[in-house]
Amino acid sequence: YSLHCKELMLSSGIYSKEKTVSVDLCHRQPGRFFCWYSVLFVNFMIEYFIIRKEIPMHEGHRERMRQRIEKYGLDNLSDHEFLEYLLYFTNKRKNTNGTGHLLMDAFGSLDKVFDASSEALCSVEGVGPISAQFLSLIPQIARRYLIARQGRGRRYISRERMVEYLEPQFFGASVELCVVMCLDANYSLIHDEIVSTGESRKVGVETKDVIALAVKYKAAYVIVAHNHLNNECRPSEEDFTMTRHIRVALSHIDVKLLDHLIICPSREYYSFAEHGS
């Protein structure tokens, strides 16, 4: 009987566009009575083992998760649930709860998940290239939001306000970056830009790039800042040399270097102006 059903499933005309067995098959098979039972059996198999697999099995769980977030916000979720929810956006039907657990097991914390490379993320079962790219973009999305929220046109007289603005620029960075801020005569921000991206432990800045920005935006003052990836804000000899070169070069075009700041992940910073260097 099962062999006969298998032959029926493999024969022509067994599936209609609605994924059901064509009854025309019975008119081509010997023993119509037996054939009708075969058709019913195959339709049953298709209904319960093919069509039902296409129904999102976890749709009810997802809806409950959405309602929970709408009511209580994301802070109500554990870390693995937070990852599970994020993966909804790249996995239309798949149950992502297990993947959230696996990501936390593999990397240990949310920040390490988001800081991981796409290759490392893809090594976790259930994470494909699209999901990996999405997760690795989270720090960049957060950084863009924080920078945009700071806004332009604010006055940057105090060092604390400078640091407050600059911290998001280095949020989630895996390499050293150098940022130049151009201010007008009222200490209001005109423009800021990342002028250099270095290696994991070192960044170099071309003085001519700083000068070009100051001239282009008609700056009266310039602030230079770069990050250290560890929590050691003490400047290197290269940092001192770079600061001197930039200060002298800017003085030739009547622009003052207001400060050079080194910012660390711990939110500590080193100010060259504060230390008289």
N, C-alpha and C positions, 0 to 999 in steps of 0.2 A: 504493500500500500504506500509506504513512504517513498519507495523507489518510483512508483507510478506518479506520485505528487511531484517528485523532483523532475521527472521527465516533462510533466505538465508545465512546471515553472520555467523550464529551459526552452520549451517549444514556442513557436511563433504565436503572437497574438495574446500572450498570457497577461500582459499589462496594458491597461488602457491609460489614457492621459491622467486619469484620477487614481492611478496605481492600484486598480482592481483587475481581476481576471476577466477576460473577454468571454462572454457566454457563447460566442460564435465557435469557440474551441470545441464545445460539446457536440456541435453538429459535424465535426470532423473526426471525432473519436468513437471507437466501438464501445458499446455498452453505455448508453446515455445516462441511465440511472446512476451507475457508479461514477460516471464523469461529473454529474451534478454535485455529488458529495465531495468529489475531489476539488471542484471549483470552490465550494463553500469553505473547505478546509484551508485551501491556499489563501482565500480572501481573509480568513481569520488570522492566519500567520502574518500576512502583510499588515493587517490592521494593528496587531498587538506588538509585532517585532520590528516593523519598519516605520509605519506612519507615526506611531506613538513615540518613537525615538526622536522625532523631529520636534515634538512638543517640549518647550523649555521646562525641564523637570524642577528647576529651582526658582521658577518665576515667583512663586508665593514667598519664598525666603527673601528674594531681592526686593519685593514690594514692601515687606515688613522692615527690611533694612532702610529703605528710602523713607518710610514713614518715621522710623526711629530717628534718622538724621534730621528730618524736617522738624521734628518736635524738640529734640535735645541738642542737635548740632554734632559736629565731628568729634568734639572733645569727649563725647560719651562713648566713643569706640576705643577698643584696645588697639594696639599697634597692628596686630595681624588682621583685625577687622577693617582697619583703615586701609591697609593694602588690598584686602579683598574688595572693598568698595571701589578703590581706584581702578582696579582691573576690570570692573564692570564695563568701563568705557572702551576697552579694547577686546573684550570677550563677550559677545552678544548673548550666548547661551550657556557657556561653560560655568560649572561650579568653581569659583575662585577662592573659596574658603581655605581649601587645602594648600593652594599656591601661596596664600598669605602666610600660613604657618611655615611652609618650606623656606620662604624668603627670610623670615625672621630667624629661623634655625641656621640658615647659611651665613647671614651677615651680622646677626646679633642685635641690631638696632635700626631704627628708621633712617637715621642720617647716613648710616653705612650702606643701606639699600639704595638710597637716592644718589649717593656718591659713587656707587659701583659702575664699572664700565658696562656697555651693552653686552660685551662678550661674557663677562662674569654673570650678568643677570640671566642670559640665555642658557647658562649651564644649570640653572635651577629648573627642575621638571615643571612643566606647565607655563613657562615663560617663553614666548616667541619673540621675534625681532621687533614687532610693532609694540608689544607691551614693554619690552626692554627700553626702546627709544622713549616711550612715554614716561616711564619712571625716571629715566636719567635726565629728562627735561624739567622735572619738578623744581630743583634748585634754581634753574634759570628763570622759570616762571615766577617764583617767589622773589628773586632778585629784581626782575623788571617791575613787579608790583611795588616793592619797597622803594625803589628809585623814583618811580612815577609819583608815589604818594608824597615824597619830599617836596617835589615841585620846584619850579624855577622862580627867580625873583626875590628869594629870601636873602637877608643880609647875613654875611658870615664873618662877624667880627670876633666872636668868642671861639676859642679852640674847641670847646665842647660841642658847639653847633657844627663846626667843620667835621668833627669825628662822627657826629650823629648822621650827617649826610653821607659820609664816605663809607661807613660800615656796610650798608647794603651793596655797595659796588663790589665788595670782596666776598659777599655771602656765598658760601658753597664753592668757592674757587679751589681748584686742585693744583693750580700753578700760581706763581707770583705774577701780579699785574701791577702796572703803573698807571695812575689816573692823574690827569691834569685838569684843574679847575681854573677857569678864567673869570675874574671879577671886574666889575666896573669901578669907578671912583668912589661909589657909595657902598662898596663891598657886597654888591648884589651879584648873584651868579648869572653869568651870560651863557656859558657853555662849559660842559665837562666831557671828557673823552678818555677812553683807554688808549694810551699811546704805545704801550709795549706789553707783550706777553712773554714771560720768561720760562725757564725750566722750573722743575718742582722746588728748587731751593734758591734760585737766583733770577733776577730780572735786570736787564740793562736798558737804559733810556738814551736815545740820541738827543743831544741838546738842540739840534736843529729842528726836531719835531716839536719841542716845547716852544721854541721861538716862533715857528710857523703858526701855531695855534694862537699865541699871544697877538701876533700881527693881524691874523685873519679876523679875530673877534674884537680887536681894538681894546685889549685888556689893560687895566691899570695895575692890577695885581694878579699874581698867579700862585696857586697852591699846588704842590706836587705831593702825591701820596702813593705808597705801595704797601703791599701786605707781606707779612711773614707767615708761613704756614704753621709753624710751631708757635708756642707762647713766649718766645724769646724776642722781645722788641728791640733789643740792643742793636744799633746799626753796625754794619761792617765797614771796613776801610773803603770798599768800593762805594758804599752809600755816602760816606763823607766826601769822597772825590766827586761823585755825581752832583751832589748838592752845591759844591763850590763852583763847578763848571756852569751849572744852570743859573746860579745867582749872578755870576759875572756876565754871562751872555745876555741875560735879561736887562741888566743895568745899562748895557750899550744901547738899548732901545727904550730907555726910560720906563721900564716895567719893574716893579718890585716883587721879588720872591717872598711872599708873605710867610710861608712855612713849608717844610717838608715833613710829612707825617708817615710814620710806620705803624700800621695797624695789625693787631694779632687777633686770632679767633676768640681769645679770652676777653676781648673788648678792651684790653689794655693798649696803650699806644705810646709812641716816642715822638716828641716834638723837637725838631732841630732848633726852632726859634726859641723854645722854652729853655733849651740847654745852651743857648748862645752860640750854636754852631751852624 
